[in-house]
């Protein structure tokens, strides 16, 4: 009989891990809280730094799950995990020989940075909202017109003790560059300004895209954090920052403010950790066993991690880690039966 | 001999010279307020500064210069601060910037 592995979370990490496990002779079972699998990536339009449609990455995963007949329990959340199975909401127990936790992350709620006026003024949107607007093909101001001046603010809900999110969310910088280019392609007449603290272009092709944004798209980069946004008398948004490279306060009126919201730890990480004796990192993400040799392992034998549940990660890193996690599970199962 | 003025002078070097700057006061300030080391230079303090919007006062610039041992004029600059504390409300590193303004004045009255 094939060994059985429960995967908690049916996003990109969970599905990629399931496919890899299935091809290595294991029977995976995906448990997904939402009604459909696909996770956050379902809401993304195009992926950095290549502008690959998110669907091109997600569709083969979803199709693979269906074609190979992998069991998916959707619309049900997991209350507790252990090395030999999980307990679903309602008390049902699903037995397994190992468990992979791939529950990802939560988007920072931009309402909490009230000074930026999200949910208060028109035309203040998050990076996630913008992806969905692009998916619908409806990037427009509230009055239906095209924006002439757009500001993109980095580090919203990242590197900010005021909202208890001290970590860097890693992917926002490159997302800001990507979205600036997309906006500029949509509205060639518009001026796009990115307000940044540090530009962290860590991945292959990222720095090149940043340069392209400056060189080919004339996107402006201002080093300074926007301190507040307020409405103007004619319905635009006024923002204030320090232009730290000239050392002077700066203010400008814009039509649209895009907040690059960070990745924060899921609220239920703590209860999940408590149920299984797992450890949390100081920022609330799950703590893996070791950053070098145990990246996909937990403190408990038989419980593994894949994707952004342990730290903010790009989709590329998440997919790579899903394979790693599946291989680690197979090694564990083989050692167990030897 | 007559002193002929050719219109040339010797300019002082502009560089911040860490070798010749006396960092003792800077270190004292950092010892009393270690969180100042965590500044990421985002400029939120200056952007929200009441005084900085009306005068040349740039809080981020002054406290960065102080950390480098450039104390000249720091006390007089800090006198422009109205201690309203808005900078402290916005600092993403949780630095007690209002306390820092007072600390700099206390430590650097002689410069």
Interface residues (C-beta under 8 A of the other chain):
Chain A: X115 X155 X159 X160 X161 X162 X197 X198 X223 X224 X225 X226 X227 X228 X240 X241 X242 X243 X244 X247 X248 X249 X250
Chain B: X40 X41 X42 X43 X44 X45 X46 X47 X48 X49 X52 X53 X58 X60 X61 X90 X91 X92 X93 X94
